[in-house]
């Protein structure tokens, strides 16, 4: 008996101990989608590595970086990031002179501390668009699927299936897609060249608005994989038929890296903005700051929403691809935008900067009364609302067929019974 134990059991125990010891010294991270890494990180930046040194009692690696852009987190000059020294401790190795897309937590000293469990990759131009999409998808959840059957537990989840397709789609969802909420509250994948703003618009004639062409995959992944869980023996058929269908759905020939904005009613833009003013453009200066923003000097006329202060300047992106807006000197505008931590006012094409009209004065009063209501976009039938505090925005269904434009002449306001309804600019909700 003892000879058998010496021959078989003891070597097996030694092998197990060796395996445990090896595993204890290795870095183990669950694969995380870039969107999840973005949403869960304290800070996300674009930075170029300029120096590499060691620091601290554990000989952590200290990377000196040249900050290019802050994509998320506190506004400050991040000139260093830290990581663990050995790779086994989840440290990462960066190359001097290379620009990176960096996500991670902040230390007590305010500096980012990154690891292999974060998402740190060389910077690509596509990150500009993906970041904007990630921002819109932080209320969604990305579920990783490595083998069928798998699925989602609710409509606010997207199934991440790159592992099932191997290298056949070049990690489409990992590198090119974001999981974003649709108009009905459910979440779906969108490619980097797509805008979810007109998620159902493809079936309708284009209006006079200039919108980025959208692309969304309408195949229901939960349904596909629920079916496959019943017919797991049909994997060969799946490779032959289903995956090419998914690829076809994800393929988009047209589109360029451009600014993408959700289609928003002026009232929604008003209620979600920090500041809404009427102002006249006095002058324009380009090339402001690290990102070559445009600064417009303005003559502040009226404040409709926001702090009681005079804004003499507004800032916007350098061009349309950066969501910048072009304003004309000498023209008065109805301007909504966001305030930065330094008190400056920033506007973009995703806000609502339009030439001033006398009707805005009445509409503003209506908007102020309707910020407790929700405006739901309807691009195609069937569509509907989920509760009495919503108004259905149907302009896209009735192109040139009606004289009343809900986006130009109407506001969604609460009635005396607590429900919400459309009112024209000239109408008083008290009469209804």
N, C-alpha and C positions, 0 to 999 in steps of 0.2 A: 504493500500500500504506500509506504513512504517513498519507495523508488519511483512509483507512478507520480506521486505529488512532486518530487524533485524534477521529474522529467517534464511534466505538463503544467501543473498548477502554479508552481513558483515562477517559471518564465512568463506565464500569462499575467500573474500579478505584477511582475516587473514591467511588462509591456504596458499594462494599464497605468501604472504610476508614471512611466515615462511620457505616455500620451497626455496625462493630466498636467504634468510639469510643463510640457511643451505648450499646451493650450493656455496655461496660466500666464505665459509670457508673451502671448500674441495679442494683437489688437483685433477686436471683433466689433463690427458695426453692422446694424441692419441697413440694407439698401434704402435710401431715402430719395424720393423724387425731388428734383431741384425746386419745385414749387413749395413742397413741404419744408425743405431746408430754408427757403426764403421766408416763409411765413413764421417759422418758429425761431428764427435768428433775431438777436438783439440789433445787429448791424449788418448791412450788406453794402459793400463798396466795390468800386473799380480802382485798382491801384497797381503801380509798377514797382517791382522789387529793385531797390537801389543798393542795399547793403545787407550782409549776413554776419551776425555775431552770436555769442552765447551770453546768457544772463541768468541770474538767480542761483540759488543753492542746488537746484536740480539740473543745472546746465541746460536750461531751456534754450531753444533757438529763438533769437530775436531778429526779425526781418525789418530793416528800415525800408519804408515804402514811400513812394510819391503818390499822394492821393489824386485820383483823376475825377472821381464822381462819387457822391454819396447817394445810394439808391434806397436805403432804409436806415433809420436810426438817428441818434442825436446829431445835430449839425455841429461839427468840430473838425479840426485838422488831425486826421489819423495819420501819424507818421511812423508808427511801429505796429507790428502784430507779432504775437508770440505763439509758439507751438512746442510740443514735447520734443526732447532731443532724439531718443531712439524711435524708430518706426514701430517697434513692438509696443511702445506707449502711445500709439495713435498719433505720433508726430507726422507732419507732412514736409515734403521737400519741394521748395520753390526755387526757380532759376532767376538769377540776377539779370535784370534788363527785360524781363517778360511782364506783360500786363495780365492781371488776373481778375476774375470774378470771384469775390471772397465773401462767404457768409460765416457767421459765428457769433458766439456770446461775447459779452463785454466783461472784463475783469473789474475788480474794485477800483483799480487805478484808471479805468476808462478806456483801456486799450483792448482791442479784439484778441481773443485767445482761440485759435482754430485747431482743428484736429482732422484726422481722416474720416471722422464721422460727420463732419460738416460737408459743405459743397464748395470746393475750391478748385477752379479750373481756369485754363487760359482764356482770356477775354475774347469774345467774338462779337461782331456787330449785331448779330441776332439777339444778343442779351438785352439790348435796348428795348426791343419790342416785347420780349418774353417777360421782362421785369414788370412792365405795365399790365400785362395779362395776369401775372402772378398776384399783383396787388388786388385785382378784381376777383381772385379765386380763393382768398384766405378763409372764406366761410365754407368752402368745399373741402372734402376729404379725399385724398388719393389712396386707394387700396391696392396693394401689390398682389398680383396673381402669378404664382410660379408653376402651378399645375391645376388642371381641371379635375373635379369641379371647383369653381370659385365664383364669387359674386359680390354684390353690394348689399348692404343692409338697409339702405334708404336712398331717396332720390337725390340727396346732396353729396353723393359719392361718385367717383370715377374709377373704373377698373384699369389698373396699370398692367398691361399684358406683354410688355417687351420681351419677357423671359420666354414666353410661349412661342414666339416667332424667331428666336435665335438672332442671327444676323441678317435675316431676310428683309427687315424693314429699317435697318440702321438705327435702332432705338428711336423710333418716331416719337413716342410719347415722352421719352426721357429728355431728348434734345430739342424737340421742335414744338411741343404742345403744352398747353396749360388747361387746367380744369376750372371752368368758370360757370357761374350761375346764369341760367337762361331766364327769360321773362316769366316763366311759370314757376320759378323757384327751384327747379331741379338743376343739376350740374351736368356739364358735358365737356368733351375735349374740343379744343380749338387749336389750329395750327398757328405758328408765329405770324404768318402773313394774313391771318383772318381777324376780323372784328366781330365779336358776338353781338354788336349793337343791332344788327338786322338779321337775327338768327332765322327768321322765316321769310325774309324778303325776296329770296331768289324766285319765288313763284309769281311775283308781281312786277308790273312795269316800274322802271325807275322814275322817281319824282325829280324835281328840279334841284334837290339837295345833292351836294357833292360828297359822297360817302366812299370810304374804302370798301372794296368788294369783299364780301364775307365768304367764309368757307367753314362749314361745320359737318361733323360726321353724324349722321342720323341713325346709323345702325345701333341697335340697343345691345351693348356688350353683355349686360346681365342676362338678356334673353338668349343670346348666342351660347353663353357658357352654361346656362341652365339646361339648354337643350343638349349640350355636349355631355353634361353630367349623366344624362339618361342614356346617351349613346357614346360612351367613352371608347368603345371599340372602333369608332369611325374616325380615328385620328388621321388616317391616310386620306380620307375624304376631306377632312378639315384642312389639311395642308394643301390639297388640290384646289379646293373651292372657296372655303371661308376666308382664309388669309388673303388670297388675291382680292376678294371682295372688300375686305377691310382696307387693303392698300389702295384700291380704286377709290374708296370713299375718302381716304385721307389725301389723295393726290390733288394738287392744285397747280395748274400751269401758270396762271396769271397772278399778279400781286407783287408788291415790292415792299421793302422795309419802310414803313411809313407810320405816321401817328394813327392810332386806332382809339376811337371813343365810343362808348355806349350811346345810343340814341336817347337823348334825354329831353323831356318836356321843359320849357322855360321855367315853369313853376317849380319843378323838381330841382333844377339848377339853382334857382333863387333860394329855396329852402336849405339846400346842402352847402351853399357858399358861406364863407365867413364874412364877406363884405359885398355889398351891392351899392353902386354909386352911379350918378350921372356926371360925366366929365367930358371936357373938350381937349383933344390932343393938340399940344403946343409944339413939340419937337420930338425927334427920334434920334437915339444914339445906339449904335451897334457895337458888338464886341465887348460886352460887359462881363467881367469875371472869368473864371476858369472855363466856363462852358459857352462863352461868347453870346450870352443872352442879349436881348434887345431891351433897352430902357426907353419908355415913352414919358416925357414930361407932360403933365396934364394940368388943366385948370379945373379944380374940383368944384362942382356946382351944387349937387345934392347928395346926401347920404340916405339910402333907403333901409340899409341893414348894416350892422357892424358897429365898431367903436366910434365914439364921437371925436373924431380927429380929421384933420385935412390931409388927404393924400395928394402929394405933388408929383409922384412918379408911380408907374406900374411897370412890371417886368414880365417878359414872355420869352419863350424859346427862340433859338436863333433862326429857325426856319420851320416850315410846315411839317417836316419829318419829325421834328422835336416838339410838335404840338404848339408851335408858335403861332401867333395871330398877327395879321398885318392891319394896322390902323392908319387912317389918313389924317394928315395935319389939317386942323381947322374944322374937323367934324366932331359933333357931339355924339357920345356913345352911352348906351345902357350897358354897364360893365359889372359882371359878377366874377368873383375870384376867391382865392385862398390867401390867408395871411401866414407868412413865415414867422419863425421864432424871433427874428430881428424886427418884426413889425412891418416889413415890406409887403406890398400887395402883388401877387403873381396871378396872371390870367393865362389861359390856354384855349385851344380850339375845343376842348372838352367842356369849357364853361360856356357862358352865353353872352359874348360881347357883340352887340349889334348896334347899328345907328339908332340914335334916340328918336322915338316917335311920341306924340302927345298921348297916345293910348297907353303907353307904359305907366303913366301916373296912376291911371285907374286900375290897370292890371296888378301893379305892385300892391295896392290895397287889398285886392282879391287874394293874391298869393300869400300875403301875411295871414289871411284868415284860413288858408288851406294847407298849412304845413303839417297838420295832423292827418291829412288825407294822403293816399297813395295813388299815383297814376301808373296804370299798367298798360304797356304798349301791346297793341294787337296788330300783327302783321298779316295774319291769314286766319280764315275761319276753319274749324271752330276755335273760338277763344272766349275767355270769360274772366270774371273776377272771383277771388276767393273769400271776399267778405264785403259788408256794406260800406266800409270806409275806403273803398277803391273806386276810381273812375276809369273806364275803358277808353284808351286813346286810339281812335280808329282812323286817323287821317291817312294812314298808309293804305287803307282798304278803299278809300274813296277819292283817289287822285283825280282832281278836276271835276268831280261829280257833284260836289256841294259847295256852296258859297262860304260856309262857316269853317274856318280852320281852327281846330282845337288848340293848336300850338301858338297861334297868333292872336286869337280873339277870346279865348276861354280860360277859365280857372276852375279847379276842382275844389269845392268848398263844402264844409259840413253844414247840414241842414239842422233844423231844430230837433229832429228825432235822432240825431247822432250819425246818420248816414251821410255819405258824400255824393255830390252831383255836380255836373258841369253848369257854369254860369257864364254868359257872355259878358264882355267888358262893360257894356252899358247897363246891364241888369243888376239889380240889387237882390242878394240872396234872401233878404227879409220878406220879399214878395212871394216866395215859393213855400 
